[in-house]
Amino acid sequence: MKNCGNCKYHVHEDIDDGYVCVNSDSEHCADWTDDDYSCEEWVEKEDRKLEG
């Protein structure tokens, strides 16, 4: 499912302990976003698992 929860531009913000969209092409850019939000500019989040 394409939503903010798995979008690379859904970034944790320490100010309010929430998440903000940082995709300059998105209508939600600079908005607080929830995991279930979505938009046309969604980009898959890269898997950041550590190997070792």
C-alpha positions, 0 to 999 in steps of 0.5 A, a space after each residue: 500500500 502506498 502511504 506516508 508510513 512507507 514513503 521515503 519523504 515521511 520524516 520524524 521531527 523532534 519538535 513535536 515527536 511527529 512526522 513531516 512530509 519533506 517532498 517538495 513536489 507533494 501537496 503535503 510538503 512541510 505538513 504534519 503527516 500520519 502513516 495513513 496519508 498518501 499522495 501522487 508523489 509517493 516514493 518507496 522508503 529504502 530498507 535500512 537494515 544493518 548487515 553484520 
